[in-house]
Amino acid sequence: MLACQRDPTLRFLQTEVVSCTANGDAFEIVLADTILYPEGGGQPADHGRIGGARIRDVQRVGGVVIHTANRRVELGPTRVEVDWSRRFDHMQQHTAQHLLTAVAQDRYGWATTSFHLYEDRCDIEVDVAAVGSSEILALEAAVNAEIRAARPVGMRVVDRTQFAELEVRTRGLPDDVEQIRLVEIEGLDRNTCGGTHVRNTSQIGRIQLLGAEKLRGGTRLFFIAGDRIGTWLRRSMSREAALSRVLSSAPRDHLAAVEKILSDGKASNKAQRLIRGELASLLGNELARAGNDTLALHRADADMGFLNQVASAAVAIRPDVTLLLTAGESAGVFLLVAPIDRLNNVKSEVLEILGGRGGGPPGRLQGRATRIDRRNDALAALGISNGRD
């Protein structure tokens, strides 16, 4: 068992460097013992220092703990230091997970199937199809009551014979494990776990459930605990203050203000669509009355939908007309409309001139082009000198 598992409160350790091997631009260090926890069981790896080297990852590979460092260290005696703020945060989150798992199962019968500890939040997955908001609030209150109860959290190691005689919450053990580490919350939970934990539930401080989502027939519960709640609260207050400035309203009125903005935006978008449709119809009608067999229009700010509306209005009046409609600056979109035979005869040349690619239904060729600025050359190939801007 590692020093970090024997005593998670250790911040420094005198030990020995057994090996240090280069691997690309990093170095892999093996120690005689370590207080740096290797990633596992849902808990991320510790960070810290070995001598003058900064440790950015710790992994257990084939029973050996590998510390990934930014520089080489000498073999022999060394001092190991753990990044305590990161470690203690992990201790708070992991112990909160054990407590949450125990209360969820004992009170509601929800068994935890997995646990994830991320940089900004944590989650457990429970084997229940849905969790209501009232259940979330009740579960959060029950867990916080156990935190305030200041239950001792301890660790011990047992063999398989002893393990078989105990009531243990576990998701299974490898067949080759003989010595089993148990983490116990007095009077509430006994769990197989290799991670680091606080000594007393009161050191968690508090747990905050952030919500739930359905997942593969189960439910994922999101939570934060301990010092993370203060960080979360400060960020929430900062966002609230920013919203108050932007919306010119008090926090209690934010929802109503946002709903009004969304409603006004939908009404504005509808009005814009109507206006764009009317403009496209007017332009299409005007083109159709121009009298030429081949017509063109370019609008730098248009999109393909607008070009198709213009074309439909023009073709409704003159079905046999040839149209080249373009939008954008040096690059953009194009729409070529013509009787099928004529379109087949000219489309290759137009595509080459515009640097375009596209497709479409019979009588229409549309797509993107990298040389919209050569549209006058394309018009010349179609038999006219220029088009409308």
KEPA-422720 format. One record per residue (C-alpha): residue number from 1; x, y, z; residue in three letters. Coordinates in steps of 0.25 Angstrom, whole numbers, plus 5000, padded with zeros to 4 digits. Last residue first. Layout:
residues N
GUDREN | NUM | X | Y | Z | Ala
...
end
This chain:
residues 389
GUDREN | 389 | 4898 | 5177 | 4766 | Asp
GUDREN | 388 | 4892 | 5174 | 4753 | Arg
GUDREN | 387 | 4899 | 5166 | 4742 | Gly
GUDREN | 386 | 4910 | 5168 | 4732 | Asn
GUDREN | 385 | 4914 | 5165 | 4717 | Ser
GUDREN | 384 | 4904 | 5154 | 4713 | Ile
GUDREN | 383 | 4906 | 5141 | 4705 | Gly
GUDREN | 382 | 4907 | 5131 | 4716 | Leu
GUDREN | 381 | 4923 | 5130 | 4715 | Ala
GUDREN | 380 | 4922 | 5146 | 4717 | Ala
GUDREN | 379 | 4914 | 5144 | 4729 | Leu
GUDREN | 378 | 4924 | 5134 | 4735 | Ala
GUDREN | 377 | 4935 | 5144 | 4732 | Asp
GUDREN | 376 | 4926 | 5155 | 4739 | Asn
GUDREN | 375 | 4925 | 5145 | 4751 | Arg
GUDREN | 374 | 4940 | 5145 | 4753 | Arg
GUDREN | 373 | 4939 | 5151 | 4767 | Asp
GUDREN | 372 | 4931 | 5139 | 4771 | Ile
GUDREN | 371 | 4944 | 5131 | 4771 | Arg
GUDREN | 370 | 4944 | 5121 | 4782 | Thr
GUDREN | 369 | 4930 | 5116 | 4779 | Ala
GUDREN | 368 | 4920 | 5109 | 4787 | Arg
GUDREN | 367 | 4908 | 5101 | 4782 | Gly
GUDREN | 366 | 4896 | 5102 | 4772 | Gln
GUDREN | 365 | 4892 | 5096 | 4759 | Leu
GUDREN | 364 | 4877 | 5096 | 4755 | Arg
GUDREN | 363 | 4870 | 5091 | 4742 | Gly
GUDREN | 362 | 4869 | 5077 | 4748 | Pro
GUDREN | 361 | 4871 | 5077 | 4763 | Pro
GUDREN | 360 | 4884 | 5081 | 4769 | Gly
GUDREN | 359 | 4899 | 5080 | 4769 | Gly
GUDREN | 358 | 4911 | 5088 | 4774 | Gly
GUDREN | 357 | 4926 | 5091 | 4772 | Arg
GUDREN | 356 | 4931 | 5104 | 4768 | Gly
GUDREN | 355 | 4944 | 5110 | 4764 | Gly
GUDREN | 354 | 4936 | 5121 | 4757 | Leu
GUDREN | 353 | 4942 | 5120 | 4744 | Ile
GUDREN | 352 | 4943 | 5105 | 4745 | Glu
GUDREN | 351 | 4928 | 5103 | 4750 | Leu
GUDREN | 350 | 4923 | 5112 | 4738 | Val
GUDREN | 349 | 4931 | 5104 | 4728 | Glu
GUDREN | 348 | 4925 | 5091 | 4733 | Ser
GUDREN | 347 | 4911 | 5097 | 4734 | Lys
GUDREN | 346 | 4910 | 5102 | 4720 | Val
GUDREN | 345 | 4905 | 5090 | 4712 | Asn
GUDREN | 344 | 4897 | 5083 | 4723 | Asn
GUDREN | 343 | 4890 | 5096 | 4727 | Leu
GUDREN | 342 | 4886 | 5098 | 4712 | Arg
GUDREN | 341 | 4880 | 5084 | 4711 | Asp
GUDREN | 340 | 4873 | 5085 | 4725 | Ile
GUDREN | 339 | 4867 | 5099 | 4722 | Pro
GUDREN | 338 | 4874 | 5109 | 4731 | Ala
GUDREN | 337 | 4877 | 5113 | 4746 | Val
GUDREN | 336 | 4891 | 5115 | 4751 | Leu
GUDREN | 335 | 4892 | 5118 | 4766 | Leu
GUDREN | 334 | 4905 | 5123 | 4773 | Phe
GUDREN | 333 | 4910 | 5123 | 4787 | Val
GUDREN | 332 | 4922 | 5131 | 4793 | Gly
GUDREN | 331 | 4937 | 5134 | 4791 | Ala
GUDREN | 330 | 4943 | 5147 | 4786 | Ser
GUDREN | 329 | 4931 | 5155 | 4791 | Glu
GUDREN | 328 | 4918 | 5147 | 4794 | Gly
GUDREN | 327 | 4906 | 5145 | 4786 | Ala
GUDREN | 326 | 4903 | 5140 | 4772 | Thr
GUDREN | 325 | 4891 | 5138 | 4763 | Leu
GUDREN | 324 | 4893 | 5133 | 4748 | Leu
GUDREN | 323 | 4880 | 5132 | 4742 | Leu
GUDREN | 322 | 4876 | 5126 | 4728 | Thr
GUDREN | 321 | 4861 | 5128 | 4724 | Val
GUDREN | 320 | 4852 | 5117 | 4719 | Asp
GUDREN | 319 | 4841 | 5117 | 4730 | Pro
GUDREN | 318 | 4839 | 5133 | 4729 | Arg
GUDREN | 317 | 4829 | 5138 | 4739 | Ile
GUDREN | 316 | 4830 | 5126 | 4749 | Ala
GUDREN | 315 | 4845 | 5126 | 4746 | Val
GUDREN | 314 | 4847 | 5140 | 4751 | Ala
GUDREN | 313 | 4840 | 5137 | 4765 | Ala
GUDREN | 312 | 4847 | 5124 | 4766 | Ser
GUDREN | 311 | 4861 | 5130 | 4763 | Ala
GUDREN | 310 | 4859 | 5141 | 4774 | Val
GUDREN | 309 | 4854 | 5131 | 4784 | Gln
GUDREN | 308 | 4866 | 5122 | 4781 | Asn
GUDREN | 307 | 4876 | 5133 | 4782 | Leu
GUDREN | 306 | 4870 | 5137 | 4796 | Phe
GUDREN | 305 | 4872 | 5122 | 4801 | Gly
GUDREN | 304 | 4886 | 5122 | 4796 | Met
GUDREN | 303 | 4890 | 5134 | 4804 | Asp
GUDREN | 302 | 4891 | 5149 | 4801 | Ala
GUDREN | 301 | 4900 | 5159 | 4806 | Asp
GUDREN | 300 | 4909 | 5161 | 4794 | Ala
GUDREN | 299 | 4897 | 5162 | 4784 | Arg
GUDREN | 298 | 4899 | 5159 | 4770 | His
GUDREN | 297 | 4889 | 5157 | 4759 | Leu
GUDREN | 296 | 4889 | 5151 | 4745 | Ala
GUDREN | 295 | 4880 | 5149 | 4733 | Leu
GUDREN | 294 | 4881 | 5141 | 4720 | Thr
GUDREN | 293 | 4869 | 5142 | 4710 | Asp
GUDREN | 292 | 4868 | 5157 | 4711 | Asn
GUDREN | 291 | 4855 | 5164 | 4712 | Gly
GUDREN | 290 | 4858 | 5171 | 4726 | Ala
GUDREN | 289 | 4844 | 5167 | 4731 | Arg
GUDREN | 288 | 4848 | 5154 | 4737 | Ala
GUDREN | 287 | 4859 | 5161 | 4745 | Leu
GUDREN | 286 | 4849 | 5171 | 4751 | Glu
GUDREN | 285 | 4840 | 5159 | 4755 | Asn
GUDREN | 284 | 4852 | 5152 | 4762 | Gly
GUDREN | 283 | 4856 | 5165 | 4769 | Leu
GUDREN | 282 | 4842 | 5168 | 4774 | Leu
GUDREN | 281 | 4840 | 5153 | 4778 | Ser
GUDREN | 280 | 4853 | 5153 | 4786 | Ala
GUDREN | 279 | 4849 | 5167 | 4793 | Leu
GUDREN | 278 | 4836 | 5161 | 4797 | Glu
GUDREN | 277 | 4843 | 5148 | 4803 | Gly
GUDREN | 276 | 4853 | 5157 | 4810 | Arg
GUDREN | 275 | 4842 | 5165 | 4816 | Ile
GUDREN | 274 | 4835 | 5153 | 4821 | Leu
GUDREN | 273 | 4847 | 5146 | 4826 | Arg
GUDREN | 272 | 4851 | 5159 | 4833 | Gln
GUDREN | 271 | 4837 | 5160 | 4840 | Ala
GUDREN | 270 | 4838 | 5146 | 4845 | Lys
GUDREN | 269 | 4852 | 5148 | 4850 | Asn
GUDREN | 268 | 4847 | 5161 | 4857 | Ser
GUDREN | 267 | 4836 | 5153 | 4864 | Ala
GUDREN | 266 | 4845 | 5142 | 4868 | Lys
GUDREN | 265 | 4855 | 5152 | 4874 | Gly
GUDREN | 264 | 4844 | 5159 | 4881 | Asp
GUDREN | 263 | 4840 | 5146 | 4888 | Ser
GUDREN | 262 | 4854 | 5143 | 4891 | Leu
GUDREN | 261 | 4857 | 5157 | 4897 | Ile
GUDREN | 260 | 4844 | 5156 | 4905 | Lys
GUDREN | 259 | 4848 | 5142 | 4911 | Glu
GUDREN | 258 | 4861 | 5148 | 4914 | Val
GUDREN | 257 | 4855 | 5159 | 4922 | Ala
GUDREN | 256 | 4845 | 5150 | 4929 | Ala
GUDREN | 255 | 4856 | 5141 | 4933 | Leu
GUDREN | 254 | 4865 | 5152 | 4938 | His
GUDREN | 253 | 4854 | 5159 | 4947 | Asp
GUDREN | 252 | 4859 | 5153 | 4960 | Arg
GUDREN | 251 | 4873 | 5157 | 4957 | Pro
GUDREN | 250 | 4870 | 5172 | 4956 | Ala
GUDREN | 249 | 4869 | 5178 | 4942 | Ser
GUDREN | 248 | 4877 | 5185 | 4932 | Ser
GUDREN | 247 | 4878 | 5173 | 4923 | Leu
GUDREN | 246 | 4893 | 5174 | 4921 | Val
GUDREN | 245 | 4897 | 5180 | 4934 | Arg
GUDREN | 244 | 4888 | 5170 | 4942 | Ser
GUDREN | 243 | 4894 | 5159 | 4933 | Leu
GUDREN | 242 | 4908 | 5163 | 4937 | Ala
GUDREN | 241 | 4904 | 5163 | 4952 | Ala
GUDREN | 240 | 4897 | 5149 | 4951 | Glu
GUDREN | 239 | 4910 | 5144 | 4944 | Arg
GUDREN | 238 | 4919 | 5149 | 4955 | Ser
GUDREN | 237 | 4909 | 5143 | 4965 | Met
GUDREN | 236 | 4909 | 5130 | 4959 | Ser
GUDREN | 235 | 4925 | 5130 | 4958 | Arg
GUDREN | 234 | 4925 | 5133 | 4973 | Arg
GUDREN | 233 | 4916 | 5122 | 4976 | Leu
GUDREN | 232 | 4923 | 5112 | 4968 | Trp
GUDREN | 231 | 4936 | 5115 | 4975 | Thr
GUDREN | 230 | 4930 | 5115 | 4988 | Gly
GUDREN | 229 | 4923 | 5101 | 4985 | Ile
GUDREN | 228 | 4937 | 5096 | 4980 | Arg
GUDREN | 227 | 4942 | 5098 | 4994 | Asp
GUDREN | 226 | 4934 | 5086 | 4999 | Gly
GUDREN | 225 | 4925 | 5078 | 4990 | Ala
GUDREN | 224 | 4920 | 5078 | 4975 | Ile
GUDREN | 223 | 4909 | 5070 | 4969 | Phe
GUDREN | 222 | 4903 | 5064 | 4957 | Phe
GUDREN | 221 | 4894 | 5052 | 4957 | Leu
GUDREN | 220 | 4894 | 5043 | 4945 | Arg
GUDREN | 219 | 4881 | 5035 | 4943 | Thr
GUDREN | 218 | 4879 | 5021 | 4938 | Gly
GUDREN | 217 | 4873 | 5014 | 4925 | Gly
GUDREN | 216 | 4885 | 5019 | 4917 | Arg
GUDREN | 215 | 4886 | 5033 | 4923 | Leu
GUDREN | 214 | 4875 | 5042 | 4928 | Lys
GUDREN | 213 | 4880 | 5055 | 4933 | Glu
GUDREN | 212 | 4881 | 5060 | 4948 | Ala
GUDREN | 211 | 4884 | 5074 | 4955 | Gly
GUDREN | 210 | 4894 | 5082 | 4962 | Leu
GUDREN | 209 | 4894 | 5075 | 4975 | Leu
GUDREN | 208 | 4902 | 5083 | 4985 | Gln
GUDREN | 207 | 4910 | 5076 | 4996 | Ile
GUDREN | 206 | 4915 | 5083 | 5009 | Arg
GUDREN | 205 | 4927 | 5084 | 5018 | Gly
GUDREN | 204 | 4934 | 5071 | 5014 | Ile
GUDREN | 203 | 4943 | 5073 | 5026 | Gln
GUDREN | 202 | 4930 | 5070 | 5034 | Ser
GUDREN | 201 | 4930 | 5056 | 5029 | Thr
GUDREN | 200 | 4943 | 5053 | 5037 | Asn
GUDREN | 199 | 4956 | 5048 | 5033 | Arg
GUDREN | 198 | 4956 | 5053 | 5018 | Val
GUDREN | 197 | 4958 | 5043 | 5007 | His
GUDREN | 196 | 4969 | 5037 | 4998 | Thr
GUDREN | 195 | 4965 | 5026 | 4988 | Gly
GUDREN | 194 | 4967 | 5011 | 4988 | Gly
GUDREN | 193 | 4953 | 5008 | 4991 | Cys
GUDREN | 192 | 4944 | 4996 | 4995 | Thr
GUDREN | 191 | 4933 | 5002 | 5003 | Asn
GUDREN | 190 | 4927 | 5002 | 5017 | Arg
GUDREN | 189 | 4916 | 5012 | 5020 | Asp
GUDREN | 188 | 4907 | 5018 | 5030 | Leu
GUDREN | 187 | 4911 | 5015 | 5045 | Gly
GUDREN | 186 | 4925 | 5021 | 5043 | Glu
GUDREN | 185 | 4928 | 5024 | 5029 | Ile
GUDREN | 184 | 4938 | 5013 | 5025 | Glu
GUDREN | 183 | 4948 | 5012 | 5014 | Val
GUDREN | 182 | 4953 | 4998 | 5011 | Leu
GUDREN | 181 | 4966 | 4993 | 5005 | Arg
GUDREN | 180 | 4966 | 4978 | 5001 | Ile
GUDREN | 179 | 4978 | 4970 | 5002 | Gln
GUDREN | 178 | 4977 | 4957 | 4993 | Glu
GUDREN | 177 | 4974 | 4963 | 4979 | Val
GUDREN | 176 | 4976 | 4953 | 4968 | Asp
GUDREN | 175 | 4961 | 4951 | 4965 | Asp
GUDREN | 174 | 4958 | 4966 | 4962 | Pro
GUDREN | 173 | 4948 | 4972 | 4972 | Leu
GUDREN | 172 | 4933 | 4976 | 4969 | Gly
GUDREN | 171 | 4924 | 4988 | 4970 | Arg
GUDREN | 170 | 4925 | 4989 | 4985 | Thr
GUDREN | 169 | 4917 | 4992 | 4998 | Arg
GUDREN | 168 | 4922 | 4983 | 5009 | Val
GUDREN | 167 | 4915 | 4975 | 5019 | Glu
GUDREN | 166 | 4927 | 4967 | 5025 | Leu
GUDREN | 165 | 4930 | 4952 | 5027 | Glu
GUDREN | 164 | 4934 | 4951 | 5012 | Ala
GUDREN | 163 | 4944 | 4962 | 5014 | Phe
GUDREN | 162 | 4951 | 4955 | 5026 | Gln
GUDREN | 161 | 4953 | 4943 | 5017 | Thr
GUDREN | 160 | 4958 | 4951 | 5006 | Arg
GUDREN | 159 | 4968 | 4959 | 5014 | Asp
GUDREN | 158 | 4966 | 4972 | 5021 | Val
GUDREN | 157 | 4972 | 4986 | 5020 | Val
GUDREN | 156 | 4966 | 4998 | 5028 | Arg
GUDREN | 155 | 4962 | 5012 | 5026 | Met
GUDREN | 154 | 4954 | 5022 | 5034 | Gly
GUDREN | 153 | 4944 | 5033 | 5033 | Val
GUDREN | 152 | 4938 | 5038 | 5046 | Pro
GUDREN | 151 | 4924 | 5044 | 5045 | Arg
GUDREN | 150 | 4923 | 5059 | 5047 | Ala
GUDREN | 149 | 4908 | 5059 | 5048 | Ala
GUDREN | 148 | 4908 | 5071 | 5040 | Arg
GUDREN | 147 | 4912 | 5063 | 5027 | Ile
GUDREN | 146 | 4901 | 5053 | 5030 | Glu
GUDREN | 145 | 4891 | 5065 | 5030 | Ala
GUDREN | 144 | 4897 | 5070 | 5017 | Asn
GUDREN | 143 | 4894 | 5056 | 5011 | Val
GUDREN | 142 | 4880 | 5056 | 5015 | Ala
GUDREN | 141 | 4878 | 5070 | 5010 | Ala
GUDREN | 140 | 4883 | 5067 | 4997 | Glu
GUDREN | 139 | 4875 | 5054 | 4996 | Leu
GUDREN | 138 | 4862 | 5062 | 4999 | Ala
GUDREN | 137 | 4865 | 5073 | 4989 | Leu
GUDREN | 136 | 4868 | 5063 | 4978 | Ile
GUDREN | 135 | 4856 | 5055 | 4981 | Glu
GUDREN | 134 | 4847 | 5068 | 4980 | Ser
GUDREN | 133 | 4854 | 5070 | 4966 | Ser
GUDREN | 132 | 4850 | 5057 | 4961 | Gly
GUDREN | 131 | 4860 | 5045 | 4958 | Val
GUDREN | 130 | 4858 | 5036 | 4946 | Ala
GUDREN | 129 | 4861 | 5023 | 4941 | Ala
GUDREN | 128 | 4868 | 5018 | 4953 | Val
GUDREN | 127 | 4882 | 5010 | 4953 | Asp
GUDREN | 126 | 4890 | 5022 | 4958 | Val
GUDREN | 125 | 4902 | 5029 | 4951 | Glu
GUDREN | 124 | 4910 | 5038 | 4960 | Ile
GUDREN | 123 | 4915 | 5052 | 4956 | Asp
GUDREN | 122 | 4926 | 5062 | 4959 | Cys
GUDREN | 121 | 4929 | 5076 | 4956 | Arg
GUDREN | 120 | 4939 | 5086 | 4952 | Asp
GUDREN | 119 | 4952 | 5078 | 4949 | Glu
GUDREN | 118 | 4945 | 5065 | 4948 | Tyr
GUDREN | 117 | 4942 | 5053 | 4957 | Leu
GUDREN | 116 | 4934 | 5042 | 4951 | His
GUDREN | 115 | 4927 | 5031 | 4958 | Phe
GUDREN | 114 | 4920 | 5019 | 4953 | Ser
GUDREN | 113 | 4909 | 5009 | 4956 | Thr
GUDREN | 112 | 4903 | 5015 | 4968 | Thr
GUDREN | 111 | 4891 | 5007 | 4974 | Ala
GUDREN | 110 | 4878 | 5014 | 4976 | Trp
GUDREN | 109 | 4870 | 5008 | 4987 | Gly
GUDREN | 108 | 4864 | 5021 | 4991 | Tyr
GUDREN | 107 | 4868 | 5023 | 5006 | Arg
GUDREN | 106 | 4880 | 5013 | 5007 | Asp
GUDREN | 105 | 4884 | 5014 | 4993 | Gln
GUDREN | 104 | 4884 | 5029 | 4991 | Ala
GUDREN | 103 | 4890 | 5031 | 5005 | Val
GUDREN | 102 | 4902 | 5022 | 5003 | Ala
GUDREN | 101 | 4905 | 5027 | 4989 | Thr
GUDREN | 100 | 4904 | 5041 | 4994 | Leu
GUDREN | 99 | 4913 | 5038 | 5005 | Leu
GUDREN | 98 | 4923 | 5031 | 4997 | His
GUDREN | 97 | 4923 | 5042 | 4986 | Gln
GUDREN | 96 | 4925 | 5053 | 4997 | Ala
GUDREN | 95 | 4937 | 5045 | 5001 | Thr
GUDREN | 94 | 4942 | 5046 | 4987 | His
GUDREN | 93 | 4939 | 5061 | 4986 | Gln
GUDREN | 92 | 4946 | 5065 | 4999 | Gln
GUDREN | 91 | 4958 | 5056 | 4997 | Met
GUDREN | 90 | 4959 | 5062 | 4982 | His
GUDREN | 89 | 4959 | 5076 | 4987 | Asp
GUDREN | 88 | 4969 | 5072 | 4998 | Phe
GUDREN | 87 | 4979 | 5067 | 4987 | Arg
GUDREN | 86 | 4977 | 5079 | 4978 | Arg
GUDREN | 85 | 4980 | 5089 | 4990 | Ser
GUDREN | 84 | 4991 | 5080 | 4995 | Trp
GUDREN | 83 | 5000 | 5079 | 4982 | Asp
GUDREN | 82 | 5008 | 5067 | 4988 | Val
GUDREN | 81 | 5023 | 5068 | 4991 | Glu
GUDREN | 80 | 5033 | 5057 | 4990 | Val
GUDREN | 79 | 5047 | 5059 | 4996 | Arg
GUDREN | 78 | 5058 | 5051 | 4990 | Thr
GUDREN | 77 | 5069 | 5040 | 4993 | Pro
GUDREN | 76 | 5075 | 5032 | 4982 | Gly
GUDREN | 75 | 5075 | 5034 | 4967 | Leu
GUDREN | 74 | 5076 | 5048 | 4961 | Glu
GUDREN | 73 | 5064 | 5055 | 4955 | Val
GUDREN | 72 | 5061 | 5057 | 4940 | Arg
GUDREN | 71 | 5051 | 5068 | 4936 | Arg
GUDREN | 70 | 5036 | 5071 | 4933 | Asn
GUDREN | 69 | 5032 | 5059 | 4941 | Ala
GUDREN | 68 | 5022 | 5047 | 4939 | Thr
GUDREN | 67 | 5021 | 5038 | 4952 | His
GUDREN | 66 | 5020 | 5024 | 4949 | Ile
GUDREN | 65 | 5014 | 5015 | 4960 | Val
GUDREN | 64 | 5018 | 5000 | 4957 | Val
GUDREN | 63 | 5007 | 4989 | 4959 | Gly
GUDREN | 62 | 5006 | 4987 | 4944 | Gly
GUDREN | 61 | 5005 | 5002 | 4941 | Val
GUDREN | 60 | 4999 | 5011 | 4952 | Arg
GUDREN | 59 | 4999 | 5025 | 4947 | Gln
GUDREN | 58 | 5003 | 5039 | 4952 | Val
GUDREN | 57 | 5002 | 5051 | 4944 | Asp
GUDREN | 56 | 5008 | 5065 | 4944 | Arg
GUDREN | 55 | 5019 | 5064 | 4954 | Ile
GUDREN | 54 | 5029 | 5076 | 4954 | Arg
GUDREN | 53 | 5043 | 5073 | 4956 | Ala
GUDREN | 52 | 5052 | 5080 | 4966 | Gly
GUDREN | 51 | 5052 | 5068 | 4977 | Gly
GUDREN | 50 | 5039 | 5061 | 4973 | Ile
GUDREN | 49 | 5028 | 5071 | 4972 | Arg
GUDREN | 48 | 5013 | 5071 | 4972 | Gly
GUDREN | 47 | 5001 | 5067 | 4964 | His
GUDREN | 46 | 4991 | 5056 | 4969 | Asp
GUDREN | 45 | 4984 | 5047 | 4959 | Ala
GUDREN | 44 | 4969 | 5047 | 4956 | Pro
GUDREN | 43 | 4959 | 5039 | 4965 | Gln
GUDREN | 42 | 4949 | 5031 | 4957 | Gly
GUDREN | 41 | 4955 | 5018 | 4963 | Gly
GUDREN | 40 | 4969 | 5021 | 4958 | Gly
GUDREN | 39 | 4979 | 5032 | 4955 | Glu
GUDREN | 38 | 4992 | 5030 | 4963 | Pro
GUDREN | 37 | 4992 | 5037 | 4977 | Tyr
GUDREN | 36 | 5005 | 5044 | 4980 | Leu
GUDREN | 35 | 5010 | 5041 | 4994 | Ile
GUDREN | 34 | 5020 | 5031 | 4989 | Thr
GUDREN | 33 | 5029 | 5019 | 4992 | Asp
GUDREN | 32 | 5042 | 5014 | 4986 | Ala
GUDREN | 31 | 5040 | 5023 | 4975 | Leu
GUDREN | 30 | 5039 | 5021 | 4960 | Val
GUDREN | 29 | 5040 | 5033 | 4951 | Ile
GUDREN | 28 | 5036 | 5035 | 4936 | Glu
GUDREN | 27 | 5043 | 5047 | 4929 | Phe
GUDREN | 26 | 5036 | 5056 | 4919 | Ala
GUDREN | 25 | 5040 | 5061 | 4905 | Asp
GUDREN | 24 | 5039 | 5047 | 4899 | Gly
GUDREN | 23 | 5040 | 5037 | 4909 | Asn
GUDREN | 22 | 5053 | 5038 | 4918 | Ala
GUDREN | 21 | 5055 | 5029 | 4929 | Thr
GUDREN | 20 | 5057 | 5031 | 4944 | Cys
GUDREN | 19 | 5058 | 5020 | 4953 | Ser
GUDREN | 18 | 5058 | 5016 | 4968 | Val
GUDREN | 17 | 5057 | 5030 | 4973 | Val
GUDREN | 16 | 5057 | 5029 | 4989 | Glu
GUDREN | 15 | 5047 | 5034 | 5000 | Thr
GUDREN | 14 | 5045 | 5046 | 5009 | Gln
GUDREN | 13 | 5031 | 5049 | 5008 | Leu
GUDREN | 12 | 5023 | 5062 | 5009 | Phe
GUDREN | 11 | 5008 | 5066 | 5010 | Arg
GUDREN | 10 | 5003 | 5054 | 5018 | Leu
GUDREN | 9 | 4988 | 5055 | 5020 | Thr
GUDREN | 8 | 4985 | 5043 | 5012 | Pro
GUDREN | 7 | 4992 | 5034 | 5022 | Asp
GUDREN | 6 | 4993 | 5019 | 5018 | Arg
GUDREN | 5 | 4987 | 5022 | 5004 | Gln
GUDREN | 4 | 4997 | 5033 | 5001 | Cys
GUDREN | 3 | 5008 | 5025 | 5006 | Ala
GUDREN | 2 | 5005 | 5014 | 4996 | Leu
GUDREN | 1 | 5000 | 5000 | 5000 | Met
end
